[in-house]
Amino acid sequence: MKPLLGLREAAMVDLPSLRDAYRTHKLALYDQARSARAPTRSVHTVLRQLAALADEALHALWDDAGFGNRLALVAVGGFGRGELFPYSDVDVLLLLPPDHAQEIDPARIEAFIGNCWDAGLEIGSSVRTVDECLAEAAKDVTVQTSLLESRLIAGDKKLYAAFCKSFCHAMDPRAFFEAKSQEMRHRHQKYENTPYALEPNCKESPGGLRDLQTVLWVAKAAGFGQRWDDLAKNGLATAFEVQQIKRNEALLSLIRARLHVIANRREDRLVFDMQVAVAAAFGYVSESQRKSSEALMRRYYWAAKAVTQLNQILMLNIAERLYPQEEQATRINDRFFEKGGLIDVASDDLYIQDPHAILETFLLFQKAVGVNGLSARTLRALYNARHVMDSSFRNDRVNHATFMRILLEPRGITHAFRLMNQTSVLGRYLRVFRSIVGQMQHDLFHVYTVDQHILMVLRNVRRFFIVEHAHEYPFCSQLAGGWDKPWILYVAALFHDIAKGRGGDHSELGARDVRRFCRQHEIAREDAKLIEFLVAGHLVMSQVAQKQDLSDPEVIAAFARRVGNERYLTALYLLTVADIRGTSPRVWNAWKGKLLEDLYRYTLRALGGRMPDPGAEVEARKREALVQLALHAQPFEAHKGLWETLDVGYFMRHDASEIAWHTKQLSRHVPPRNVPVDPHTPAVVRARLSPVGEGLQVAVYTPDQPDLFARICGYFDQASFSILDAKVHTATNGYALDTFQVVATFIPEHYRDLINMVENGLAKTLDEAGPLPSPGKGRVSRRVRSFPIKPRVSLLPDEKAQRWLLNISASDRAGLLYSVARVLARHHLNLQLAKVTTLGERVEDTFLISGPELQGQRTQAAIETELLEALAA
């Protein structure tokens, strides 16, 4: 690089000129990093030029400070490698001589560091003697790692040489390897042990640049070299592996560099609002932002997956060199050995000579006692045998039998399939699975790529059959305990989303794929029929539970006809719970669990014979509620006044515990019969801890009014509550009895404080009865801003044409439900049922409404238009 305007030769540094020159050269290099025309491999040239630019500026400032050779200026950390990312810190060490440390004026050092900042260098600095460096390195492996990558910029060469000698002498390669391995494990755990997060950190996530740097650090500490070619020379990596590492490292480095430049700051996360811009820098241009983003992320995931595999191979190889195995390998069979808890191949070309051994590896991984992984030799053999796993491999009947044996094993299912995916074997054996590896899902409630979601669902199903996990979902474990063929559910889990991203209905396409799989693997007709049913209908149960009125016998009857029998119902229930839990930790909650369990129980009862008599069901609930009321010493027949105002619909929509709670809290507030409703009667609000999971259950008893639901939603919106469910009922005496399930975004010190706040605050809001307040401007998340959902509104009459079903779908935000309620109130529509479903950042809500304004097509269109405007606001 050309000198910076000759400033190094100047007697005095002109800081403004230096700053301007440094900035000009830096921005020119940023443009090179941003250019879509630049080849991927050229990124290292740009990073080296940025480091050289910083070197030259530091030289000029060092000479101007007049330190000469009395101390040394050393580059450490990433800067010490001789590469500098656009907004990374320029980490330097001012190395002091041991005998003259006191003679160095601290003010001059502070002035030098200040001048570095003034010149535009983002300095990370430390000032130490050699002994202090060694002492800090002994205490902190991060300092030790930073000093491991050091190079002299200016100053005393002998002092730097002495430091290098002392540092190398003090280095314990084994202890360093253990520390960095533990650090890497903890880092991977922080990122959920997957490179497939939808917003990965290209530096720190599994499969990121840090994994490659860790290999070079431990190799250098052990004396195996400090470059990839050195590892090949020392037999730790093959030439092909080095080629793959360099290619993927260049891609990850270019992504990180472009992230820095586009964000105009140090940003290592591929967050949603950056993915499209970075994709454009790579030349991915599409009419759909999602498609360009998906193209970039798919390329990233494949690189991260390769880095994960290669990191594992090289770390195991280095471990074998550092810890030579003293114990003898134990023969498993003619093809495999067990060595140190790892499966080792008998020969490097085993898989090429005998492709049947590939799947046998994972069967042994499940069956062999004490085995917890694959050796570096085995991983390398699998990596190099990818070309063997072709169409003939997939159509081989021996492989089909081995794959089914893996599914039939009583233990190790989840670990085996995860390992098969990590080593790319699963995607090469199941060709349809390969197409969804690294496939993003922009539905705003999945937090994993499709392949990781599928494996998460498989894990969840598997845990239903493991006694140690029975406490998590006891009802599911109880059902699983009576299930005879767990592998049926495993196959359904593997295929339920396997057709995502192809276009069309992924359930139908997946059913076609699994039908072919069952035919190839000679699965019995009845079992294949059940698996195909599960894949084709894996969304049905959640849709019915969360969007339809479970108190309606016809809803239950229709669902019962669809599932057909108890076996199909149980299988679908277990898969549905596992599927919802596998989307995101935030999507599942106890209320969704209760809805699904209620639907299961109602349908099971319907499948037992003719549909139960609604009257008998109501009487059974009343009897159970009376038993519970008797435990609270309620006066004799205290329930009659309230119950006489409630119709069958109320008793069908509420279980016995809710009926008993309402009766206990509200019976004394029921006005006498034949007394006209006084609209000014104070509202009665009662709240309790929700009997089904987190949050509160809130009951409102007040004279009915057209905008009541909107007022209640408005209060919850302004008080920062989220509504999970609403049951709206109008009694025959003109009073509304509405029940809400809500959760708060804040938790007070005691739950009684929360209950008192709701009871008093909501009652006051309803009694004041002023104009409806304007909805707040709800803040939307980054994910919603980057990938907004187009709002949808559907308004259709129910089967009896007496009431209307309103379905809305939109990106979630605070106050959304209140905005919808305001539209309903404005048109004097009566709300009879609300099913509020939040799926991550997406809402899918269903309302059962009635009103004279729904009879005219023009009015219907106006209502739909206003709802769309409210959803898009």
KOLLO-110832 format. One line per 2 residues: their letters; for each residue y, x, z negated of C-alpha. Coordinates in steps of 0.05 Angstrom, whole numbers. Example, Ala and Ser with C-alpha at 12.3 -4.5 7.8 and 13.67 -1.06 7.14 Angstrom:
2
AS = -90:246:-156; -21:273:-143
***
This chain:
873
MK = 0:0:0; 70:24:15
PL = 112:45:-46; 156:-8:-77
LG = 223:10:-47; 215:81:-72
LR = 231:61:-144; 180:108:-172
EA = 220:166:-145; 285:139:-174
AM = 316:172:-235; 326:104:-268
VD = 289:39:-254; 333:-17:-229
LP = 297:-76:-264; 327:-132:-221
SL = 307:-95:-157; 239:-80:-184
RD = 229:-152:-204; 251:-178:-136
AY = 208:-128:-99; 147:-142:-142
RT = 156:-217:-133; 166:-211:-57
HK = 103:-169:-48; 63:-214:-95
LA = 83:-278:-59; 63:-247:7
LY = -6:-233:-22; -10:-304:-49
DQ = 2:-329:21; -57:-287:45
AR = -101:-317:-10; -79:-387:9
SA = -90:-380:84; -149:-421:109
RA = -158:-372:167; -174:-314:121
PT = -249:-299:116; -280:-310:48
RS = -299:-236:39; -226:-215:47
VH = -208:-243:-22; -228:-178:-56
TV = -179:-140:-13; -123:-187:-35
LR = -144:-181:-109; -145:-104:-104
QL = -77:-105:-71; -49:-147:-127
AA = -77:-98:-178; -48:-39:-139
LA = 19:-74:-136; 18:-82:-212
DE = -4:-9:-218; 56:15:-179
AL = 105:-27:-219; 75:0:-284
HA = 79:71:-258; 153:62:-244
LW = 166:33:-313; 124:86:-347
DD = 162:142:-313; 228:109:-331
AG = 207:105:-404; 196:180:-405
FG = 128:178:-440; 100:231:-393
NR = 33:257:-417; 43:246:-492
LA = 1:182:-489; -40:144:-437
LV = -30:77:-403; -99:46:-391
AV = -117:-16:-352; -170:-58:-388
GG = -208:-123:-378; -206:-155:-309
FG = -146:-112:-291; -188:-51:-309
RG = -237:-71:-254; -182:-59:-204
EL = -176:-132:-185; -122:-181:-207
FP = -123:-256:-196; -54:-285:-180
YS = -36:-312:-249; -83:-271:-293
DV = -55:-227:-348; -42:-154:-334
DV = -81:-126:-393; -63:-55:-414
LL = -77:-8:-472; -26:43:-495
LL = -72:97:-520; -40:141:-573
PP = -61:213:-589; -95:219:-657
DH = -49:275:-684; 17:251:-657
AQ = 12:176:-665; 67:177:-717
EI = 113:216:-671; 116:160:-618
DP = 177:117:-630; 153:44:-636
AR = 220:20:-609; 207:57:-543
IE = 139:24:-537; 169:-44:-550
AF = 223:-30:-498; 171:-10:-447
IG = 131:-74:-459; 195:-115:-455
NC = 214:-82:-389; 145:-100:-362
WD = 158:-173:-377; 228:-169:-348
AG = 199:-140:-284; 154:-201:-276
LE = 89:-171:-303; 52:-218:-350
IG = 30:-164:-398; -26:-169:-448
SS = -18:-105:-489; -49:-68:-547
VR = -28:-1:-578; -84:39:-611
TV = -112:108:-622; -182:126:-599
DE = -210:115:-670; -175:48:-675
CL = -204:27:-608; -275:44:-632
AE = -264:8:-698; -240:-55:-664
AA = -296:-52:-612; -347:-47:-668
KD = -321:-111:-699; -308:-153:-637
VT = -352:-154:-575; -294:-183:-535
VQ = -253:-120:-548; -314:-78:-533
TS = -323:-114:-466; -249:-106:-448
LL = -251:-31:-463; -316:-24:-423
ES = -276:-39:-360; -221:13:-367
RL = -185:59:-319; -126:106:-326
IA = -60:84:-296; -13:138:-321
GD = -6:189:-377; -52:239:-411
KK = -117:247:-372; -150:289:-426
LY = -136:236:-479; -167:183:-434
AA = -228:226:-420; -237:236:-495
FC = -233:161:-505; -286:149:-451
KS = -333:200:-481; -325:171:-552
FC = -332:100:-527; -396:115:-488
HA = -425:152:-547; -412:93:-593
MD = -440:41:-545; -507:11:-566
PR = -535:-20:-501; -585:-64:-537
AF = -536:-92:-588; -486:-103:-532
FE = -538:-139:-489; -556:-185:-548
AK = -484:-200:-563; -466:-217:-490
SQ = -530:-258:-481; -513:-299:-543
EM = -441:-306:-520; -465:-331:-452
RH = -512:-382:-485; -455:-409:-528
RH = -409:-412:-467; -461:-450:-427
QK = -471:-499:-485; -396:-511:-486
YE = -402:-534:-413; -465:-575:-426
NT = -511:-522:-395; -498:-546:-325
PY = -458:-519:-266; -454:-590:-239
AL = -398:-620:-281; -350:-659:-237
EP = -291:-616:-259; -323:-548:-268
NC = -289:-484:-292; -302:-435:-235
KE = -295:-377:-284; -329:-400:-348
SP = -379:-455:-328; -453:-438:-318
GG = -457:-408:-248; -385:-385:-251
LR = -354:-316:-243; -365:-299:-317
DL = -440:-302:-307; -436:-248:-253
QT = -388:-206:-295; -436:-210:-354
VL = -491:-179:-312; -446:-121:-292
WV = -422:-110:-363; -492:-104:-393
AK = -515:-62:-334; -457:-14:-342
AA = -467:-10:-418; -540:8:-406
GF = -523:61:-354; -552:23:-295
GQ = -488:25:-254; -425:-15:-249
RW = -430:-44:-179; -480:-90:-146
DD = -505:-35:-100; -519:8:-161
LA = -565:-46:-188; -603:-46:-122
KN = -610:31:-125; -637:26:-195
GL = -689:-26:-176; -657:-83:-215
AT = -639:-124:-154; -665:-128:-82
AF = -620:-117:-22; -626:-192:-6
EV = -605:-211:-77; -545:-165:-74
QQ = -525:-196:-7; -530:-266:-38
IK = -490:-245:-100; -434:-214:-59
RN = -429:-276:-15; -426:-325:-72
EA = -381:-281:-115; -331:-278:-57
LL = -332:-354:-51; -321:-366:-126
SL = -266:-313:-127; -231:-345:-68
IR = -234:-413:-101; -205:-385:-165
AR = -150:-347:-129; -130:-409:-89
LH = -131:-451:-152; -81:-403:-184
VI = -35:-403:-123; -37:-478:-112
AN = -27:-495:-186; 27:-442:-192
RR = -4:-421:-258; -69:-395:-286
ED = -117:-453:-273; -192:-441:-270
RL = -215:-513:-272; -229:-551:-208
VF = -198:-614:-235; -196:-676:-191
DM = -122:-671:-174; -132:-599:-150
QV = -197:-608:-111; -164:-640:-50
AV = -110:-586:-45; -162:-530:-52
AA = -206:-564:-1; -148:-565:48
AF = -138:-490:37; -211:-481:59
GY = -198:-523:121; -234:-585:98
VS = -191:-640:127; -213:-712:129
ES = -181:-781:131; -214:-793:64
QR = -192:-747:7; -260:-759:-25
KS = -298:-731:35; -257:-667:37
SE = -264:-659:-38; -339:-671:-33
AL = -347:-619:21; -312:-566:-22
MR = -350:-585:-85; -417:-586:-51
RY = -404:-515:-27; -383:-495:-98
YW = -445:-526:-130; -492:-491:-83
AA = -458:-424:-98; -459:-438:-173
KA = -533:-456:-169; -549:-390:-133
VT = -508:-351:-184; -546:-385:-241
QL = -613:-365:-211; -592:-294:-195
NQ = -560:-285:-264; -625:-306:-297
IL = -666:-258:-254; -621:-198:-266
ML = -612:-210:-340; -687:-214:-349
NI = -695:-150:-308; -644:-113:-351
AE = -678:-140:-414; -745:-113:-390
RL = -714:-44:-381; -680:-45:-449
YP = -740:-73:-485; -804:-46:-453
QE = -861:-94:-470; -909:-61:-518
EQ = -958:-120:-519; -1007:-129:-463
AT = -1001:-186:-414; -1050:-243:-425
RI = -1086:-269:-364; -1078:-344:-353
ND = -1119:-346:-289; -1128:-303:-226
RF = -1056:-316:-205; -1015:-316:-269
FE = -1005:-278:-333; -968:-295:-397
KG = -922:-239:-420; -874:-246:-478
GL = -874:-322:-473; -859:-320:-398
ID = -904:-337:-339; -912:-276:-295
VA = -942:-275:-225; -1001:-230:-211
SD = -968:-204:-148; -898:-205:-117
DL = -923:-241:-55; -966:-292:-91
YI = -928:-353:-66; -925:-328:6
QD = -1000:-315:6; -1017:-378:-33
PH = -963:-432:-30; -1006:-478:-74
AI = -988:-433:-132; -915:-455:-128
LE = -925:-523:-160; -981:-495:-203
TF = -928:-452:-237; -893:-513:-266
LL = -958:-546:-286; -976:-483:-325
FQ = -905:-482:-354; -921:-551:-384
KA = -992:-537:-407; -992:-464:-432
VG = -979:-459:-507; -923:-413:-527
VN = -893:-408:-456; -818:-420:-455
GL = -797:-395:-386; -811:-356:-323
SA = -807:-281:-317; -757:-246:-273
RT = -813:-227:-226; -835:-300:-221
LR = -764:-325:-210; -753:-272:-156
AL = -819:-291:-122; -798:-364:-121
YN = -729:-346:-94; -759:-304:-38
AR = -811:-357:-21; -763:-413:-4
HV = -780:-410:70; -853:-426:53
MD = -834:-494:25; -830:-528:93
SS = -856:-594:121; -929:-572:118
FR = -919:-553:45; -890:-622:31
ND = -947:-657:67; -1003:-617:35
RV = -1051:-662:-4; -1066:-607:-55
NH = -991:-603:-71; -989:-679:-76
AT = -1044:-677:-128; -1010:-621:-167
FM = -943:-658:-167; -977:-720:-195
RI = -1011:-678:-249; -942:-653:-269
LL = -919:-726:-277; -981:-744:-316
EP = -976:-687:-367; -962:-713:-437
RG = -910:-660:-452; -857:-617:-418
IT = -837:-668:-365; -761:-659:-372
HA = -763:-584:-378; -809:-576:-318
FR = -766:-619:-272; -702:-584:-294
LM = -735:-517:-280; -759:-542:-213
NQ = -688:-562:-195; -658:-497:-220
TS = -706:-457:-177; -694:-503:-116
VL = -768:-523:-114; -756:-597:-129
GR = -707:-605:-71; -754:-568:-23
YL = -815:-609:-44; -778:-676:-44
RV = -734:-669:17; -694:-731:-1
FR = -677:-701:-68; -648:-639:-35
SI = -594:-681:-1; -565:-704:-68
VG = -563:-635:-101; -489:-624:-116
QM = -471:-693:-90; -408:-717:-126
QH = -399:-789:-150; -328:-816:-148
DL = -342:-880:-185; -304:-856:-246
FH = -358:-868:-297; -411:-817:-276
VY = -394:-749:-304; -452:-713:-269
TV = -471:-700:-197; -526:-745:-171
DQ = -583:-695:-182; -561:-681:-254
HI = -553:-756:-268; -624:-768:-242
LM = -652:-713:-287; -612:-741:-345
VL = -642:-810:-334; -711:-779:-330
RN = -697:-744:-397; -675:-810:-428
VR = -737:-847:-405; -781:-790:-430
RF = -749:-793:-499; -770:-865:-507
FI = -842:-840:-508; -830:-784:-558
VE = -840:-802:-631; -787:-752:-655
HA = -734:-791:-617; -754:-861:-639
HE = -694:-866:-685; -646:-863:-626
YP = -665:-929:-594; -720:-961:-637
FC = -729:-1023:-594; -738:-981:-531
SQ = -787:-935:-567; -825:-996:-592
LA = -832:-1022:-521; -850:-953:-495
GG = -905:-948:-548; -941:-1005:-515
WD = -931:-980:-444; -994:-951:-411
KP = -966:-911:-352; -902:-872:-368
WI = -905:-835:-302; -887:-900:-266
LY = -820:-899:-300; -812:-824:-287
VA = -821:-836:-212; -772:-894:-213
AL = -721:-851:-250; -729:-795:-198
FH = -716:-843:-140; -668:-895:-168
DI = -605:-860:-141; -637:-813:-91
AK = -603:-847:-32; -532:-841:-58
GR = -482:-815:-7; -520:-837:55
GG = -481:-900:68; -510:-969:60
DH = -543:-998:-2; -573:-938:-39
SE = -621:-984:-77; -653:-1009:-12
LG = -654:-940:19; -684:-911:-45
AR = -737:-964:-46; -757:-944:25
DV = -760:-871:3; -803:-885:-58
RR = -850:-929:-17; -863:-869:28
FC = -873:-825:-33; -924:-873:-63
RQ = -962:-876:3; -964:-800:10
HE = -986:-790:-62; -1039:-845:-59
IA = -1010:-886:-115; -1047:-951:-127
RE = -1017:-1012:-94; -998:-1049:-158
DA = -965:-988:-188; -928:-973:-123
KL = -903:-1045:-120; -874:-1039:-190
IE = -841:-972:-175; -809:-1000:-112
FL = -784:-1061:-150; -752:-1016:-203
VA = -716:-973:-152; -693:-1033:-110
GH = -668:-1072:-170; -646:-1019:-219
LV = -575:-1047:-222; -593:-1120:-230
MS = -605:-1124:-304; -540:-1090:-324
QV = -502:-1135:-275; -531:-1199:-304
AQ = -522:-1176:-377; -451:-1154:-368
KQ = -424:-1204:-318; -460:-1271:-328
DL = -464:-1322:-384; -528:-1307:-422
SD = -521:-1374:-459; -533:-1411:-394
PE = -608:-1427:-387; -602:-1427:-311
VI = -577:-1354:-312; -638:-1334:-353
AA = -685:-1375:-309; -658:-1342:-246
FA = -667:-1273:-275; -736:-1290:-300
RR = -756:-1312:-230; -731:-1246:-203
VG = -771:-1202:-251; -832:-1247:-248
NE = -871:-1222:-309; -865:-1186:-375
RY = -890:-1119:-348; -835:-1117:-295
LT = -783:-1140:-346; -801:-1086:-396
AL = -801:-1031:-344; -734:-1054:-316
YL = -704:-1057:-386; -726:-986:-404
LT = -700:-958:-338; -634:-996:-344
VA = -619:-969:-414; -637:-898:-392
DI = -594:-905:-330; -531:-929:-366
RG = -539:-875:-419; -547:-823:-364
TS = -480:-836:-331; -433:-811:-385
PR = -432:-805:-461; -372:-852:-461
VW = -403:-909:-421; -458:-931:-468
NA = -440:-969:-531; -475:-1015:-580
WK = -445:-1077:-548; -476:-1061:-481
GK = -541:-1048:-518; -539:-1117:-551
LL = -525:-1152:-485; -585:-1119:-452
ED = -630:-1132:-511; -608:-1205:-513
LY = -622:-1213:-439; -691:-1181:-449
RY = -709:-1227:-506; -683:-1290:-473
TL = -720:-1273:-408; -784:-1256:-445
RA = -782:-1324:-478; -771:-1357:-411
LG = -830:-1319:-381; -876:-1345:-436
GR = -881:-1413:-404; -833:-1469:-388
MP = -760:-1459:-404; -744:-1471:-478
DP = -708:-1536:-494; -634:-1520:-505
GA = -632:-1573:-559; -689:-1540:-597
EV = -655:-1472:-589; -590:-1500:-618
EA = -626:-1531:-677; -662:-1466:-691
RK = -597:-1428:-692; -565:-1480:-738
RE = -623:-1475:-787; -619:-1400:-788
AL = -543:-1403:-799; -552:-1451:-857
VQ = -601:-1403:-890; -550:-1348:-885
LA = -495:-1394:-913; -538:-1412:-972
LH = -540:-1338:-991; -464:-1341:-998
AQ = -466:-1403:-1044; -428:-1447:-996
PF = -417:-1519:-1021; -467:-1571:-998
EA = -452:-1595:-927; -389:-1553:-924
HK = -408:-1537:-853; -407:-1608:-826
GL = -332:-1614:-814; -330:-1553:-768
WE = -398:-1564:-734; -381:-1636:-715
TL = -324:-1609:-671; -367:-1558:-635
DV = -411:-1575:-575; -477:-1547:-551
GY = -441:-1493:-510; -414:-1462:-574
FM = -481:-1458:-608; -514:-1429:-545
RH = -461:-1374:-538; -462:-1351:-611
DA = -521:-1326:-651; -537:-1350:-721
SE = -500:-1294:-757; -436:-1309:-718
IA = -442:-1384:-731; -451:-1371:-805
WH = -391:-1324:-807; -346:-1373:-770
TK = -368:-1429:-817; -357:-1389:-880
QL = -287:-1366:-858; -261:-1429:-823
SR = -293:-1492:-851; -237:-1504:-901
HV = -185:-1498:-846; -212:-1555:-803
PP = -163:-1613:-802; -187:-1683:-822
RN = -217:-1726:-767; -171:-1770:-725
VP = -110:-1731:-747; -67:-1710:-686
VD = -64:-1636:-673; -1:-1604:-700
PH = 17:-1547:-652; 56:-1514:-709
TP = -5:-1507:-753; -11:-1432:-773
AV = -64:-1393:-737; -124:-1370:-777
VR = -148:-1299:-760; -208:-1267:-792
AR = -238:-1199:-777; -298:-1159:-799
LS = -333:-1094:-780; -372:-1109:-717
PV = -446:-1123:-732; -463:-1090:-665
GE = -435:-1020:-665; -365:-993:-672
GL = -300:-1033:-677; -284:-1101:-704
QV = -305:-1173:-691; -243:-1218:-693
AV = -244:-1294:-697; -183:-1337:-681
YT = -178:-1410:-700; -114:-1445:-678
PD = -88:-1505:-640; -104:-1492:-567
QP = -48:-1475:-518; -50:-1453:-444
DL = -26:-1382:-457; -67:-1369:-520
FA = -114:-1319:-488; -55:-1281:-459
RI = -20:-1278:-527; -82:-1251:-561
CG = -92:-1199:-506; -19:-1180:-511
YF = -26:-1167:-586; -87:-1123:-576
DQ = -53:-1086:-519; 9:-1070:-561
AS = -34:-1052:-622; -75:-1002:-579
FS = -141:-1040:-583; -191:-1044:-526
IL = -227:-1111:-516; -302:-1104:-504
DA = -319:-1177:-502; -288:-1246:-511
KV = -320:-1313:-525; -270:-1370:-515
HT = -286:-1440:-540; -245:-1503:-546
AT = -269:-1552:-600; -267:-1628:-592
NG = -209:-1632:-642; -163:-1592:-596
YA = -171:-1526:-633; -190:-1461:-600
LD = -244:-1418:-633; -243:-1351:-598
TF = -283:-1289:-617; -267:-1218:-594
QV = -303:-1152:-599; -250:-1097:-601
VA = -247:-1022:-614; -186:-983:-637
TF = -161:-917:-609; -143:-897:-681
IP = -182:-899:-746; -144:-911:-811
EH = -168:-881:-877; -202:-946:-897
YR = -230:-1001:-853; -198:-1054:-897
DL = -130:-1029:-875; -150:-1041:-803
IN = -176:-1111:-817; -114:-1130:-856
MV = -69:-1105:-800; -106:-1147:-748
EN = -110:-1210:-790; -37:-1209:-809
GL = -9:-1181:-744; -46:-1226:-696
AK = -33:-1289:-737; 42:-1272:-738
TL = 42:-1261:-663; 10:-1329:-649
DE = 54:-1366:-698; 120:-1339:-670
AG = 102:-1367:-601; 160:-1335:-563
PL = 158:-1317:-489; 102:-1272:-467
PS = 124:-1199:-471; 122:-1157:-408
PG = 59:-1115:-402; 67:-1043:-421
KG = 64:-988:-368; -7:-966:-381
RV = -19:-892:-371; -76:-876:-323
SR = -121:-815:-328; -122:-756:-280
RV = -187:-780:-251; -158:-848:-235
RS = -96:-816:-204; -139:-771:-161
FP = -191:-822:-140; -162:-892:-151
IK = -206:-952:-140; -179:-1005:-93
PR = -171:-1068:-135; -216:-1125:-115
VS = -211:-1199:-135; -264:-1252:-122
LL = -253:-1325:-139; -312:-1370:-126
PD = -336:-1437:-152; -399:-1437:-195
EK = -462:-1472:-173; -439:-1538:-202
AQ = -370:-1532:-169; -338:-1552:-236
RW = -315:-1484:-258; -295:-1420:-223
LL = -320:-1349:-229; -265:-1297:-226
NI = -290:-1225:-215; -242:-1166:-216
SA = -254:-1093:-204; -201:-1039:-213
SD = -184:-972:-244; -177:-979:-319
RA = -112:-971:-356; -80:-994:-420
GL = -56:-1067:-416; -97:-1085:-355
LY = -132:-1145:-386; -65:-1171:-413
SV = -35:-1167:-343; -93:-1210:-317
AR = -86:-1259:-375; -12:-1268:-359
VL = -29:-1290:-289; -80:-1340:-314
AR = -30:-1367:-365; 24:-1373:-312
HH = -21:-1420:-272; -44:-1460:-334
LN = -117:-1440:-323; -166:-1454:-379
LQ = -209:-1394:-397; -279:-1411:-421
LA = -314:-1344:-420; -293:-1271:-410
KV = -342:-1214:-397; -304:-1149:-403
TT = -341:-1088:-377; -311:-1018:-378
LG = -349:-964:-340; -313:-899:-353
ER = -247:-907:-317; -268:-969:-280
VE = -268:-1041:-303; -313:-1097:-277
DT = -291:-1161:-312; -316:-1232:-302
FL = -280:-1296:-324; -303:-1368:-324
IS = -241:-1410:-313; -221:-1481:-296
GP = -157:-1518:-280; -127:-1566:-228
EL = -90:-1510:-192; -157:-1482:-169
QG = -170:-1542:-124; -120:-1522:-70
QR = -134:-1464:-23; -61:-1444:-20
TQ = -57:-1440:-96; -122:-1400:-98
AA = -93:-1350:-49; -30:-1344:-91
IE = -71:-1332:-154; -112:-1278:-120
TE = -49:-1245:-93; -16:-1244:-161
LL = -79:-1216:-193; -83:-1160:-141
EA = -10:-1143:-155; -24:-1141:-230
LA = -85:-1096:-220; -47:-1048:-175
A = 16:-1044:-218
***
